[in-house]
Amino acid sequence: MPTVHFIHPNGQTTSLDVDVGKNVMGTCRDHGFSEVLAECGGSALCATCHVYIDEAQVDLFSLPNEVENQMLEFVASERRPNSRLSCQLTINEQCNNLKVYFPLQQI
Amino acid sequence: MTISPPNIPTSTIDPFSEEYILRPYAFHKELRQLGPVSYLSDLGVFVVTQYEYVKEVLNQPLVFCSGAGVGISNFKKNPPWRVPSLVLETDPPDHTRNRAIISKALSPIALRALKAQFEAEANLLIDRLLEKRNFDAVKDLAEAFPLKVFGDAIGITPNEREKAIVYGNMVFNGMGPKNELFMQAMSRADEINPWILNVCQRENLSQSGLGIQIYEAVGSGILTEMEATTLVRSFLSAGIDTTAHAISNAIYSFVSFPDQWIKLKANPQLSKSAFEETLRFESPFQTFFRTTTTNAKLGNYVIPENEKVMLSLGSANRDPLQWESPELFDISRITTGQLGFGTGIHGCVGQMLARAEVEALLQVMAKKVTTIRFNGEPKRLLHNTLRGFESLPIELI
C-alpha cells in the first residue's frame, strides 16, 4: 500500500498508507484535512480541493482533462504547473512516497 | 425492435406510466434486482438502475454518447424537435469547447459574488411568505425563488419569466416518449420557442449578467452568434425548473421527516448537506438516456450498438448497495457520490450555482421559520423526466 505524505501549509506532514484506487480528495476528507473543502463533492467544478503535487512527481498521474484544466484557472491560491484538483487524482501503484502539498487557501 | 437481446433480462415495466411516475421506488427495486442492465420490451430500450453501473455508464461518454439525444428518442433515427443543446446533447470535442465557455461564466469567483444577492432575496421572499402564512410552495416559493435570483444572475428580462418554467417543462417532458405528457408540454411550443430564443439574444441580456459573457466567445471567433444564443438557452432550460423541483422536494421531505427539520433549525450550517440529501432522496432529475456507439459491455452483458440506454439516477440514489437505509431522509448523511447532478463530463455544469441558491434559501428558512406543515394534499407532478410537485399547499409559521 503506497505511503502518501500530506504537507500542511504550516510545514507539518501527515503520512498515510492509502489503498491503490483511492481518490486523493476522498482520502483528505476521510482524514478530516480541513485544507481540502471539495464543495462539489468530486465533480471538478468548485476548485476547492486544489493541491500541489511534488514537482518531481507530477508524471505519476495522467494530465488534467479539459474540465479540470478549466477549473484550475479559478483556484484561490496561485496556480502552478504542479497544481491539480485532488478529486481527479487516483492513487496508483507508483504513488509510494508521493508528496501532496496543501495550498494556503481554497476560497 | 421487439426481440430482446440474448441473455439480458427483460421487463415489461413502463417508466413513463402514471403508476411508475407517481410511485417509482418499488419499480426501481424490481429493476435493480434484475441485474446491471435490463431490456424494457414495451419501449425497446435498455435500462440501468444500480448505482455502480449508472456511474460506470456516465463515466464512459464515448461508449455511451449524448450526441444522439439524452431522451428516449435517437437523433440518428428521428430528428429532434428543437435545435439540440450544445452541451447536453453533444460529445467531445464540441462538448468540451462549449462546456468550457459555460463553466467560465459560472466560475467559482462569479458565484461567490452572487451569494450575497441570493441571501438577500431569500430573506425578502421568506419574510413575505411568513406574512402570507398559507400558500402553494411550488408556485410561491420553489418557482418564485430561482425565477428571481437565477433570472437576475443570467440577466434575462424580468417580464414573463414564468415562461422559462414552461420551456423547461417542454425540454424535459420532451425527453420522454410522445405520450400525453409530451403533447401537453409541447402545446405552447409555437409561443414559447420564439420567446426563449428572443430573451437569449445578445441585445436582450443585461450587461451585468452571466448570459452576456457567453457572447464573448463570438468576439473571439469560437462561437457563432446563433450558437451563443443556443448556449444561453441552456442556462434557462437547465437552471430553473430543476432547481424549483429540488426546492419543492426539500420542503416535502422536511415536512415528512420533522426530526430533520428540527436538526436543520438547530444547525443551519447543515443546509449544504440537506440539499445534497434532497437530491439523493428525491432526485429532481430521475432519468437520462445515452446511446451506445459500439457493442457496449456492462457487467457480464453486451448492449448492442446504436441502442438507447435509460439511466435511472433516482434509482441509483436509492440503491441499498450504495446507501444505508436509502428510504430515510437524513440530512447528516455523507452524500458524497450522490448522482442527482449526474457525474463525469456531462455532470451538471451549473451545480455550484444551484447549490448556492438552495443553500441560501434553506439557511434563511432554518433561521426564520419555526414550523412548516401541509395545509392541503400535496399533488405530485406527472412528468416524463423530473420528480416534483404540481402543488404543495403549506403553512409557514
Interface residues (C-beta under 8 A of the other chain):
Chain A: G26 R29 E39 C40 G41 G42 S43 L45 C46 A47 T48 N65 E66 V67 Q70 M71 E73 F74 A76 I107
Chain B: P92 T96 R99 A100 S103 K104 S107 P108 I109 R112 E276 T335 T336 G337 Q338 F341 T343 I345 G347 V349 Q351 M352 R355
